Amino acid sequence: MQFNTTYLADLAKYGITASHVERAGCYAFDLAAWRLRVHIRNDKGDLWTKASNYHSYTPHLNAAYRADLMQKAAKWAQWLDARFVTYDVTSQLAQQ
């Protein structure tokens, strides 16, 4: 996971420093999830654009990343559907 130093000011509110970010292990993934959550919660646009803001706000870079993200999500959904039974809990049948 990549992490831009521009986010360090926001992380400082939580006591997180550059030395924390550069540590080996899963910490970078936790921070990436935090960044993605912030984009999804606060940015404008559809979900895919918000998630793609993790990569870039620049329109042509965002669009390229968005297309790639959507393609990978579709493959992931197919993989999950082939291996796991899922239920639509919002359907009428599930509510009975």
Secondary structure, DSSP 8 states (H G I E B T S, - for coil): ----GGGHHHHHTTT--HHHHTSSSTHHHHHHHHHHHHHHHH--S-HHHHHHTTT-SSHHHHHHHHHHHHHHHHHHHHHHHHH-----TTSTGGG-
